[in-house]
Amino acid sequence: MNRTIIKKITGKITVMGCCLLVVAFTSCTDFLTIYPTDRTVGTDFWKKKADVDEMVNGCYLSMLSGEIQERAIVWGAYRSDELVKLTDYSDYTLDNIAAVNLLPTNRFNSWAAFYKVINNCNIVLKHAPDVMAEDPEFTEGDYQTVRAQLLALRSLCYFYLVRAFRDVPFTEQSFEDDSQAMAIPQSAPAVVLQRCIDDLLEAEKYVMKSGAYGYNDWRNWGYITRDAVDAILADIYLWRASMTHSSSDYQQVINYVDKVIDAKDDYYNLNHTAGVSSSKEADKYHLEDGDMAIATIFSSNQGNAHESILEWQYNGKNNSNTTLENYYYQSGTKENHKTTSILMASQIFNTVAENANTTQGQKVYFTRNDYRFWNNVYEANNEEAQQLSVRKMITTGVITDILTRTTGDSKTNSRAFEEFRQNWIVYRLTDLMLMKAEALCALQPTETVPEEADSVQGNSQSLLKQAFDLVQAVNKRSMIMTAKDTLKYEDYNTKTAIELLVLAERERELCFEGKRWFDLMRFSYRHMQGVNINQLLADSNDWPELYPQMLKFIIRKYGEGGEGDAVSYKLKSEPYLYWPLLESETKVNRLLKQNPVYVQEKSTSKN
């Protein structure tokens, strides 16, 4: 990746973009109640193509904020079975989250960072068309590319909000003036998700084709491309399908994942025809093998691997990923940092279990021959370790001698605290492959495959076998070459078994990447009846109960005893899957309706 270009862009945006776009959002509340005071945006600024380009880069830069990275980790991973707080780290808020006491005053309930990006996108979408009349160099094609990227980026932000809060305000209006004091009510998921889908379908027509920026150009991963649009579409369709049990939405997941797979295959064949192994040429996924996958996907020196689709770009100087650093590596500040991280991996990662892929599995891995077992956490295979540090995305080295290993490496603080330039991966190919596997399994109409196998798109294989093959491709590449304990279809030839296998493989492959809580939510939704995505939670008092098996997975990290039982007791019905709205927001915007299980409650333990 060209770090010089990144430095130039982020340097400009820090000065220019932040003044024009970010100045209004220093409050703890969101843009619905706080308004910009800088009026130059709409009067003196929008004259040149370069102005639009800088503002677009400002929108991307706002996605790199610590608040968004923090919520990607806490919303997507900490609430799940993957992470626990370091025992001697004092944080009452994180303690409450772990105990499912989600207070309406909790700082993680703030959606301001995402609405800041949304408003930034809306500002550019409003003013960019006018620049075509001012600057002939800003063409209709340039405008459509800009518009497509920002429609997609805005949709991604709304999708995060729907998964975190369910019922959220949706607006396409830009807020640039103090006089725009508008209160906006929430919309139900059906409305927001469909608006996102519509915008993404429009974006797909005009956004740059993946790879169009040139071979190994960071913008192929740092900007929204066609593959990124298709990945977001697949994710949204999968979410909505899980809530509504819609066969057509599940089929759309398959369609859009296939688009990404085909595009990746074409790009690989065009650029990697020489010097590659025959095994990698033999399939259309072209996944890196084992240790090389870890080195290329998560290395701070490389990043933007060919398997990746969308990454937020950090260069370590203008925009260090200090949030990832604090939560997974070392906490504190550059001047006074602690050698411990805030969050640790739970005990489900420290040893293997043969039943890892089943309803009774209490561990993540079923074999020590998996490179990920050794490289995702420190102290792997050490039953005496009290807490396990996250290794993935943190270390610069890769463990390869797994055949002779007895325990994993102990954590060292060899990586420099300053200039922590670790990219955050939003989507990568194996994530999409496992989304498709999940959709295929959901489309299977019966628990077992009948003698007359179902067909999808002319393929005579059963849906379950197709899903298994995708999981096998992801799993097998992470095994040492001499391993004999890869997956066998005869062990997983029922719908229930494949569904659990996909869920387990997603945790092995995507742990700590902000995916797991949302995976568990989809898992629960697929087994829930009576979910109404057309209605706000606050407009009902009859909510479907959560799927008990989901709760069993969540409480694994608490071990044996009362704490896990207490957590399971608190997670009763659909509203408990979501965060309460920040209390200060509901006081300012009277049109907002609080998540009903937190109304006049200070803690979920009181409901």
C-alpha positions as CSV (number, residue, x, y, z in Angstrom):
1,M,0.0,0.0,0.0
2,N,1.2,3.5,-0.8
3,R,1.6,5.0,2.7
4,T,2.8,8.3,1.2
5,I,-0.5,8.8,-0.5
6,I,-2.4,8.0,2.7
7,K,-0.3,10.4,4.6
8,K,-0.9,13.2,2.2
9,I,-4.7,12.6,2.1
10,T,-5.1,12.2,5.8
11,G,-3.0,15.3,6.5
12,K,-5.2,17.4,4.2
13,I,-8.4,16.0,5.6
14,T,-7.3,16.5,9.2
15,V,-7.0,20.2,8.5
16,M,-9.7,20.7,5.9
17,G,-12.2,18.0,6.2
18,C,-12.3,18.2,10.0
19,C,-12.9,21.9,9.9
20,L,-15.8,21.6,7.5
21,L,-17.4,18.4,8.5
22,V,-16.4,17.4,12.0
23,V,-16.5,20.6,14.0
24,A,-20.1,20.2,14.9
25,F,-19.8,16.8,16.5
26,T,-17.8,17.4,19.6
27,S,-20.8,16.9,21.9
28,C,-21.8,13.5,23.4
29,T,-25.1,13.8,21.6
30,D,-25.8,13.2,17.9
31,F,-26.4,15.4,14.9
32,L,-30.1,15.2,15.4
33,T,-29.7,17.7,18.3
34,I,-26.4,19.4,17.7
35,Y,-25.9,21.5,14.5
36,P,-22.9,22.8,12.6
37,T,-21.8,26.4,13.2
38,D,-19.4,26.6,10.2
39,R,-21.4,28.1,7.4
40,T,-18.6,28.1,4.8
41,V,-19.5,24.6,3.6
42,G,-22.5,25.8,1.5
43,T,-21.2,29.2,0.4
44,D,-17.6,29.5,-0.4
45,F,-16.3,26.0,-0.6
46,W,-18.0,24.0,-3.3
47,K,-16.1,25.3,-6.4
48,K,-13.6,22.6,-7.6
49,K,-13.4,18.9,-8.1
50,A,-10.6,18.9,-5.5
51,D,-13.1,20.3,-3.0
52,V,-15.4,17.3,-3.6
53,D,-12.5,14.9,-3.4
54,E,-11.3,16.2,-0.1
55,M,-14.8,16.1,1.4
56,V,-15.2,12.5,0.2
57,N,-11.9,11.6,1.8
58,G,-13.2,13.3,4.9
59,C,-16.2,11.0,5.0
60,Y,-13.9,8.0,4.9
61,L,-11.7,9.5,7.5
62,S,-14.6,9.9,9.9
63,M,-15.1,6.1,9.7
64,L,-11.7,5.8,11.2
65,S,-12.7,7.5,14.5
66,G,-12.0,5.8,17.7
67,E,-15.7,5.9,18.6
68,I,-16.6,3.8,15.6
69,Q,-13.7,1.3,16.1
70,E,-14.7,1.0,19.7
71,R,-18.2,0.1,18.9
72,A,-17.2,-2.3,16.2
73,I,-15.4,-4.2,19.0
74,V,-17.9,-3.8,21.9
75,W,-21.1,-4.1,19.9
76,G,-19.8,-6.9,17.7
77,A,-17.5,-8.9,19.9
78,Y,-17.5,-8.0,23.6
79,R,-21.2,-8.7,24.0
80,S,-20.7,-12.2,22.6
81,D,-18.8,-15.3,24.0
82,E,-15.5,-14.2,22.6
83,L,-14.2,-11.5,24.9
84,V,-14.0,-10.7,28.6
85,K,-12.6,-7.7,30.5
86,L,-9.1,-7.9,32.0
87,T,-9.8,-8.8,35.6
88,D,-7.8,-5.9,37.2
89,Y,-8.9,-3.3,34.7
90,S,-11.4,-1.0,36.3
91,D,-14.3,-0.1,34.0
92,Y,-17.8,-0.1,35.6
93,T,-19.5,0.3,32.2
94,L,-17.8,-2.8,30.7
95,D,-18.7,-4.7,33.9
96,N,-22.3,-3.8,33.4
97,I,-22.3,-4.8,29.8
98,A,-20.9,-8.2,30.7
99,A,-23.6,-8.6,33.4
100,V,-26.3,-7.5,30.8
101,N,-27.0,-4.4,32.9
102,L,-27.3,-2.1,29.9
103,L,-27.9,1.3,31.4
104,P,-29.5,4.0,29.3
105,T,-26.6,6.2,30.4
106,N,-24.0,3.8,29.1
107,R,-21.5,5.6,26.8
108,F,-21.7,2.8,24.2
109,N,-25.3,3.7,23.6
110,S,-24.2,6.8,21.7
111,W,-24.8,6.6,18.0
112,A,-23.2,10.0,17.3
113,A,-20.1,8.7,15.5
114,F,-22.2,6.9,12.9
115,Y,-24.6,9.7,12.4
116,K,-21.6,12.0,12.0
117,V,-20.5,9.9,9.0
118,I,-24.1,9.8,7.7
119,N,-24.4,13.6,7.9
120,N,-21.0,14.0,6.2
121,C,-22.2,11.9,3.4
122,N,-25.5,13.8,3.1
123,I,-23.6,17.1,2.9
124,V,-21.5,15.9,0.0
125,L,-24.5,14.3,-1.7
126,K,-26.3,17.7,-1.5
127,H,-23.5,20.0,-2.7
128,A,-21.5,17.8,-5.1
129,P,-23.9,18.2,-8.1
130,D,-23.4,22.0,-8.0
131,V,-19.6,21.7,-8.6
132,M,-20.2,20.3,-12.1
133,A,-21.5,23.8,-13.1
134,E,-18.4,25.4,-11.5
135,D,-15.6,23.1,-12.6
136,P,-15.6,21.4,-16.0
137,E,-13.1,18.8,-14.7
138,F,-15.7,17.5,-12.3
139,T,-17.7,15.5,-14.8
140,E,-21.0,13.6,-14.6
141,G,-19.0,10.4,-14.4
142,D,-17.0,11.8,-11.4
143,Y,-20.2,12.8,-9.7
144,Q,-21.8,9.4,-10.1
145,T,-18.7,7.7,-8.7
146,V,-18.7,10.0,-5.7
147,R,-22.5,9.6,-5.2
148,A,-22.2,5.8,-5.4
149,Q,-19.5,5.6,-2.8
150,L,-21.3,7.8,-0.3
151,L,-24.7,6.1,-0.8
152,A,-22.9,2.8,0.1
153,L,-21.0,4.3,3.0
154,R,-24.2,5.8,4.4
155,S,-25.9,2.4,4.0
156,L,-23.2,0.6,5.9
157,C,-23.5,3.1,8.8
158,Y,-27.3,2.6,8.9
159,F,-26.8,-1.2,8.9
160,Y,-24.5,-0.9,11.9
161,L,-27.2,1.1,13.7
162,V,-30.0,-1.3,12.8
163,R,-28.0,-4.2,14.2
164,A,-27.2,-2.3,17.4
165,F,-30.5,-0.5,18.1
166,R,-33.0,-2.0,15.6
167,D,-35.3,1.1,15.4
168,V,-33.4,4.2,14.3
169,P,-34.0,7.6,12.7
170,F,-33.4,7.6,8.9
171,T,-32.7,10.8,7.1
172,E,-31.1,11.9,3.8
173,Q,-31.1,15.5,4.8
174,S,-27.8,17.3,5.6
175,F,-27.6,19.4,8.8
176,E,-25.4,22.4,8.2
177,D,-27.1,25.3,9.9
178,D,-28.3,26.1,13.4
179,S,-31.8,26.8,12.1
180,Q,-32.3,23.2,11.1
181,A,-33.5,22.0,14.5
182,M,-35.5,19.0,13.4
183,A,-36.6,16.1,15.5
184,I,-36.7,12.9,13.6
185,P,-38.6,9.8,14.7
186,Q,-37.3,6.2,14.4
187,S,-38.2,3.9,11.5
188,A,-38.7,0.2,11.8
189,P,-36.0,-2.2,10.3
190,A,-38.1,-2.9,7.3
191,V,-38.0,0.7,6.2
192,V,-34.3,1.4,7.0
193,L,-33.0,-1.9,5.5
194,Q,-35.0,-1.4,2.3
195,R,-33.7,2.1,1.9
196,C,-30.2,0.8,2.3
197,I,-30.8,-1.9,-0.3
198,D,-32.2,0.6,-2.7
199,D,-29.2,2.9,-2.3
200,L,-26.8,0.0,-2.7
201,L,-28.4,-1.2,-5.9
202,E,-28.0,2.3,-7.2
203,A,-24.4,2.5,-6.0
204,E,-23.6,-0.8,-7.7
205,K,-24.2,0.7,-11.1
206,Y,-21.6,3.5,-10.7
207,V,-19.1,2.6,-8.1
208,M,-15.6,1.7,-9.3
209,K,-15.0,-1.9,-10.2
210,S,-12.7,-3.6,-7.7
211,G,-9.1,-3.4,-8.9
212,A,-9.8,-0.5,-11.1
213,Y,-7.5,1.8,-9.2
214,G,-4.5,-0.3,-10.3
215,Y,-2.7,-3.4,-9.1
216,N,-2.0,-3.3,-5.3
217,D,-3.4,0.3,-5.0
218,W,-4.7,0.8,-1.5
219,R,-7.9,2.4,-2.8
220,N,-9.0,-1.0,-4.1
221,W,-9.6,-1.9,-0.4
222,G,-9.8,1.5,1.3
223,Y,-12.6,2.9,-0.8
224,I,-16.1,1.5,-1.5
225,T,-15.8,-0.7,-4.6
226,R,-18.3,-2.9,-6.4
227,D,-17.1,-5.9,-4.3
228,A,-17.7,-3.9,-1.2
229,V,-21.2,-2.9,-2.3
230,D,-22.1,-6.5,-3.1
231,A,-20.7,-7.6,0.3
232,I,-22.8,-5.1,2.2
233,L,-25.9,-6.2,0.1
234,A,-25.2,-9.8,1.0
235,D,-24.9,-9.0,4.7
236,I,-28.1,-6.9,4.8
237,Y,-30.1,-9.5,2.9
238,L,-28.8,-12.2,5.3
239,W,-29.8,-10.1,8.3
240,R,-33.3,-9.4,6.9
241,A,-33.8,-13.0,5.9
242,S,-32.9,-14.2,9.4
243,M,-35.5,-11.9,10.8
244,T,-38.3,-12.7,8.3
245,H,-37.3,-16.2,7.2
246,S,-37.5,-15.0,3.6
247,S,-36.3,-17.5,1.0
248,S,-36.0,-14.8,-1.6
249,D,-33.6,-12.8,0.6
250,Y,-31.5,-15.9,1.3
251,Q,-31.3,-16.4,-2.4
252,Q,-30.1,-12.8,-2.8
253,V,-27.3,-13.5,-0.3
254,I,-26.1,-16.4,-2.6
255,N,-26.4,-14.2,-5.7
256,Y,-24.3,-11.3,-4.3
257,V,-21.7,-13.6,-2.7
258,D,-21.3,-15.3,-6.0
259,K,-20.7,-11.9,-7.7
260,V,-17.9,-11.2,-5.3
261,I,-16.4,-14.7,-5.7
262,D,-16.5,-14.4,-9.5
263,A,-15.0,-10.9,-9.4
264,K,-12.2,-12.1,-7.1
265,D,-11.5,-15.1,-9.3
266,D,-11.3,-12.9,-12.4
267,Y,-9.0,-10.4,-10.7
268,Y,-6.8,-13.2,-9.4
269,N,-6.5,-14.9,-12.7
270,L,-5.6,-11.6,-14.4
271,N,-2.9,-10.6,-11.9
272,H,-1.6,-13.9,-10.4
273,T,-1.0,-16.2,-13.3
274,A,2.7,-16.6,-12.7
275,G,4.5,-18.1,-9.7
276,V,1.5,-19.5,-7.8
277,S,0.9,-23.0,-6.6
278,S,-1.2,-25.3,-8.6
279,S,-3.4,-26.0,-5.6
280,K,-4.4,-22.4,-5.4
281,E,-5.2,-22.4,-9.1
282,A,-7.4,-25.4,-8.8
283,D,-10.4,-23.6,-7.2
284,K,-12.0,-20.2,-7.7
285,Y,-11.4,-18.9,-4.1
286,H,-7.6,-18.8,-4.3
287,L,-7.3,-18.7,-0.5
288,E,-3.9,-18.4,1.0
289,D,-2.7,-21.5,3.0
290,G,-2.5,-21.6,6.8
291,D,0.3,-19.4,8.1
292,M,0.5,-17.4,4.9
293,A,-3.1,-16.3,5.3
294,I,-2.4,-15.0,8.8
295,A,0.7,-13.2,7.6
296,T,-0.9,-11.5,4.6
297,I,-4.3,-10.7,5.9
298,F,-3.4,-9.3,9.3
299,S,0.1,-8.1,8.9
300,S,0.6,-4.4,9.8
301,N,3.3,-4.2,7.2
302,Q,1.1,-5.5,4.3
303,G,-2.6,-5.5,4.9
304,N,-5.0,-5.2,1.9
305,A,-4.5,-8.9,1.0
306,H,-6.1,-10.2,-2.2
307,E,-8.7,-12.0,-0.1
308,S,-9.8,-8.7,1.6
309,I,-12.7,-6.6,0.3
310,L,-13.0,-3.5,2.5
311,E,-10.5,-2.2,5.1
312,W,-10.3,1.0,7.0
313,Q,-6.8,2.3,6.3
314,Y,-4.5,3.4,9.2
315,N,-0.9,4.6,8.5
316,G,0.2,5.0,12.1
317,K,1.1,8.7,11.8
318,N,-2.0,10.7,10.9
319,N,-4.4,8.1,12.0
320,S,-3.1,5.4,14.3
321,N,-5.6,2.7,15.3
322,T,-5.3,3.5,19.0
323,T,-8.7,1.9,19.9
324,L,-7.7,-1.5,18.6
325,E,-4.4,-1.0,20.3
326,N,-6.0,-0.2,23.7
327,Y,-8.6,-2.9,23.6
328,Y,-6.4,-5.8,22.3
329,Y,-2.7,-4.9,22.8
330,Q,-1.8,-2.2,25.3
331,S,-4.0,0.3,27.1
332,G,-3.4,3.9,28.0
333,T,-1.7,6.7,26.1
334,K,1.6,7.0,24.3
335,E,3.0,8.9,27.3
336,N,1.7,6.6,30.0
337,H,0.6,3.3,28.6
338,K,0.0,0.0,30.4
339,T,1.4,-3.3,29.0
340,T,-2.0,-5.0,29.4
341,S,-5.0,-4.7,27.1
342,I,-8.5,-3.8,28.2
343,L,-10.2,-6.9,26.7
344,M,-9.0,-10.5,26.8
345,A,-10.1,-13.7,24.9
346,S,-12.4,-15.9,26.8
347,Q,-11.4,-19.4,28.0
348,I,-13.3,-21.1,25.1
349,F,-10.2,-20.4,23.0
350,N,-7.5,-22.0,25.2
351,T,-8.0,-25.8,24.4
352,V,-9.6,-28.0,21.9
353,A,-12.7,-30.2,22.1
354,E,-14.0,-32.9,19.8
355,N,-17.5,-31.6,20.1
356,A,-16.6,-27.9,19.2
357,N,-19.1,-27.9,16.3
358,T,-22.1,-29.2,18.2
359,T,-24.7,-27.8,20.6
360,Q,-22.7,-29.0,23.6
361,G,-19.4,-27.6,22.4
362,Q,-17.7,-25.6,25.1
363,K,-14.6,-24.8,23.1
364,V,-14.0,-23.1,19.7
365,Y,-11.4,-25.5,18.1
366,F,-11.6,-29.3,17.5
367,T,-8.0,-29.8,16.5
368,R,-4.5,-28.5,17.3
369,N,-3.6,-28.8,13.7
370,D,-5.4,-25.5,13.0
371,Y,-3.1,-22.5,12.5
372,R,-5.8,-20.3,13.9
373,F,-5.8,-22.1,17.2
374,W,-2.2,-21.0,17.9
375,N,-2.3,-17.6,16.2
376,N,-5.6,-16.1,17.3
377,V,-4.7,-15.9,21.1
378,Y,-1.6,-16.1,23.3
379,E,-1.2,-19.0,25.7
380,A,-3.2,-21.4,23.5
381,N,-3.4,-24.9,24.8
382,N,-2.5,-23.7,28.3
383,E,-5.2,-24.8,30.7
384,E,-3.5,-22.9,33.5
385,A,-3.7,-19.5,31.8
386,Q,-6.2,-17.4,33.7
387,Q,-6.9,-14.9,30.9
388,L,-5.8,-15.1,27.3
389,S,-4.5,-12.1,25.4
390,V,-5.7,-11.6,21.8
391,R,-2.9,-12.3,19.3
392,K,-4.7,-11.8,16.1
393,M,-4.1,-8.3,14.6
394,I,-1.7,-7.6,17.4
395,T,1.5,-9.5,16.8
396,T,3.8,-9.1,13.8
397,G,4.9,-12.7,13.9
398,V,3.2,-16.0,12.8
399,I,3.5,-19.3,14.6
400,T,4.2,-22.1,12.1
401,D,5.7,-25.0,14.1
402,I,2.3,-26.2,15.3
403,L,3.2,-29.9,14.9
404,T,5.8,-29.7,17.7
405,R,3.9,-27.1,19.9
406,T,2.6,-27.9,23.3
407,T,1.6,-24.4,24.3
408,G,1.2,-21.1,22.4
409,D,3.5,-18.1,22.8
410,S,3.3,-15.9,25.9
411,K,2.4,-12.3,25.2
412,T,5.3,-9.9,24.8
413,N,5.1,-6.2,24.1
414,S,7.6,-6.2,21.3
415,R,5.4,-4.2,19.0
416,A,5.9,-0.4,19.1
417,F,3.1,1.4,20.9
418,E,3.5,4.4,18.7
419,E,2.4,4.4,15.1
420,F,-0.1,1.5,15.5
421,R,-1.1,1.2,11.9
422,Q,-3.2,-1.9,11.9
423,N,-6.1,-1.8,9.3
424,W,-9.5,-2.8,10.4
425,I,-11.1,-5.3,8.1
426,V,-14.8,-4.8,7.4
427,Y,-15.3,-7.6,4.9
428,R,-13.1,-10.3,3.4
429,L,-13.7,-13.3,1.2
430,T,-14.0,-16.1,3.8
431,D,-16.6,-14.0,5.6
432,L,-18.7,-13.9,2.4
433,M,-18.2,-17.6,1.7
434,L,-19.6,-18.4,5.1
435,M,-22.5,-16.0,4.6
436,K,-23.4,-18.0,1.5
437,A,-23.0,-21.3,3.5
438,E,-25.4,-19.9,6.1
439,A,-28.0,-18.9,3.5
440,L,-27.7,-22.3,1.7
441,C,-28.4,-24.1,5.0
442,A,-31.3,-21.9,5.8
443,L,-32.9,-22.7,2.4
444,Q,-32.8,-26.4,3.0
445,P,-36.5,-27.2,3.6
446,T,-36.0,-30.4,5.6
447,E,-33.8,-31.5,8.4
448,T,-32.1,-34.2,6.2
449,V,-31.6,-34.3,2.5
450,P,-34.1,-36.5,0.7
451,E,-33.1,-39.0,-1.9
452,E,-34.0,-36.6,-4.6
453,A,-31.4,-33.9,-3.8
454,D,-32.5,-30.3,-4.0
455,S,-31.0,-28.1,-6.7
456,V,-29.9,-24.4,-6.6
457,Q,-29.2,-22.6,-9.9
458,G,-28.9,-25.9,-11.8
459,N,-26.5,-27.5,-9.4
460,S,-27.5,-31.1,-8.6
461,Q,-25.7,-31.0,-5.2
462,S,-27.9,-30.7,-2.1
463,L,-28.0,-27.4,-0.4
464,L,-26.4,-28.8,2.7
465,K,-23.5,-30.3,0.7
466,Q,-22.9,-27.0,-1.0
467,A,-22.9,-25.3,2.4
468,F,-20.5,-27.9,3.8
469,D,-18.1,-27.5,0.9
470,L,-17.8,-23.8,1.6
471,V,-17.1,-24.4,5.2
472,Q,-14.6,-27.1,4.3
473,A,-12.8,-24.7,1.9
474,V,-12.4,-22.1,4.7
475,N,-11.4,-24.7,7.3
476,K,-9.0,-26.8,5.2
477,R,-6.8,-23.9,4.2
478,S,-6.1,-23.2,7.9
479,M,-5.0,-26.8,8.6
480,I,-1.4,-27.9,8.5
481,M,-0.7,-29.8,5.2
482,T,-0.2,-33.1,6.9
483,A,-3.4,-33.0,9.0
484,K,-5.9,-35.8,8.6
485,D,-8.6,-34.4,10.8
486,T,-10.4,-32.1,8.4
487,L,-14.2,-32.1,8.2
488,K,-16.2,-35.0,6.8
489,Y,-19.6,-34.4,5.3
490,E,-21.0,-37.7,6.8
491,D,-20.5,-36.1,10.2
492,Y,-22.6,-33.0,9.4
493,N,-25.3,-34.1,6.9
494,T,-28.3,-32.6,8.7
495,K,-29.6,-29.1,8.6
496,T,-29.0,-28.6,12.3
497,A,-25.5,-29.9,12.2
498,I,-24.5,-27.8,9.2
499,E,-26.0,-24.7,10.8
500,L,-23.9,-25.2,13.9
501,L,-20.9,-26.0,11.8
502,V,-21.2,-22.7,9.9
503,L,-21.6,-20.8,13.1
504,A,-18.6,-22.5,14.7
505,E,-16.4,-21.9,11.6
506,R,-17.3,-18.3,11.5
507,E,-16.0,-17.9,15.1
508,R,-12.8,-19.7,14.3
509,E,-12.2,-17.7,11.2
510,L,-13.6,-14.2,12.2
511,C,-13.1,-14.1,16.0
512,F,-12.4,-10.6,17.4
513,E,-13.3,-8.9,14.1
514,G,-16.6,-7.6,15.4
515,K,-18.8,-10.3,13.9
516,R,-19.8,-12.8,16.6
517,W,-22.6,-11.0,18.4
518,F,-24.4,-10.3,15.1
519,D,-23.8,-13.9,14.1
520,L,-25.5,-15.1,17.3
521,M,-28.4,-12.6,16.7
522,R,-29.0,-14.1,13.3
523,F,-28.8,-17.6,14.7
524,S,-31.5,-16.7,17.3
525,Y,-33.7,-14.9,14.8
526,R,-33.8,-18.0,12.5
527,H,-35.4,-19.9,15.3
528,M,-37.8,-17.2,16.5
529,Q,-41.4,-16.8,15.5
530,G,-43.5,-13.6,15.5
531,V,-40.7,-11.1,14.7
532,N,-42.3,-8.0,13.1
533,I,-39.8,-5.9,11.3
534,N,-42.5,-3.5,10.2
535,Q,-43.2,-2.4,13.8
536,L,-41.2,-0.6,16.4
537,L,-40.4,-2.5,19.5
538,A,-41.9,0.3,21.5
539,D,-45.3,-0.2,19.7
540,S,-45.7,-3.7,21.1
541,N,-45.6,-5.5,24.4
542,D,-45.6,-9.0,22.9
543,W,-42.0,-9.9,21.8
544,P,-40.7,-13.3,20.7
545,E,-38.5,-15.1,23.1
546,L,-34.8,-15.6,22.3
547,Y,-33.6,-19.0,21.0
548,P,-32.3,-20.9,24.1
549,Q,-29.3,-22.4,22.2
550,M,-28.0,-18.9,21.5
551,L,-28.0,-18.2,25.2
552,K,-26.0,-21.4,25.8
553,F,-23.3,-20.1,23.5
554,I,-23.2,-16.6,25.0
555,I,-22.8,-17.9,28.6
556,R,-19.9,-20.2,27.7
557,K,-17.4,-17.4,28.6
558,Y,-18.7,-17.3,32.1
559,G,-17.8,-20.9,32.9
560,E,-19.7,-23.0,35.4
561,G,-21.7,-21.3,38.0
562,G,-24.2,-18.6,38.8
563,E,-23.0,-15.6,36.7
564,G,-23.8,-17.4,33.4
565,D,-27.2,-18.5,34.7
566,A,-27.9,-14.9,35.7
567,V,-27.0,-13.6,32.3
568,S,-29.1,-16.2,30.6
569,Y,-32.1,-15.2,32.8
570,K,-31.8,-11.6,31.9
571,L,-31.8,-12.2,28.1
572,K,-35.5,-13.0,27.7
573,S,-36.9,-11.6,24.5
574,E,-36.1,-9.7,21.3
575,P,-35.6,-6.2,22.8
576,Y,-32.8,-7.5,25.0
577,L,-30.7,-8.1,21.8
578,Y,-30.4,-4.4,21.4
579,W,-28.9,-1.4,23.2
580,P,-31.1,1.1,24.9
581,L,-31.1,4.6,23.4
582,L,-28.8,7.1,25.2
583,E,-30.9,8.7,27.9
584,S,-29.8,12.2,26.9
585,E,-31.1,11.7,23.4
586,T,-34.5,10.7,24.5
587,K,-34.8,13.8,26.6
588,V,-33.8,16.2,23.7
589,N,-35.7,14.5,20.9
590,R,-39.1,13.7,22.2
591,L,-40.0,11.7,19.1
592,L,-37.6,9.0,20.0
593,K,-39.1,5.9,21.7
594,Q,-36.8,4.1,24.2
595,N,-36.2,0.4,23.8
596,P,-39.2,-0.8,25.9
597,V,-37.4,-3.1,28.3
598,Y,-35.4,-0.1,29.5
599,V,-38.3,2.3,30.0
600,Q,-38.1,3.8,33.5
601,E,-35.5,1.2,34.3
602,K,-31.9,1.8,35.3
603,S,-30.8,-1.8,34.6
604,T,-32.1,-4.8,32.7
605,S,-31.9,-6.7,36.0
606,K,-34.9,-4.8,37.2
607,N,-37.2,-5.9,34.4
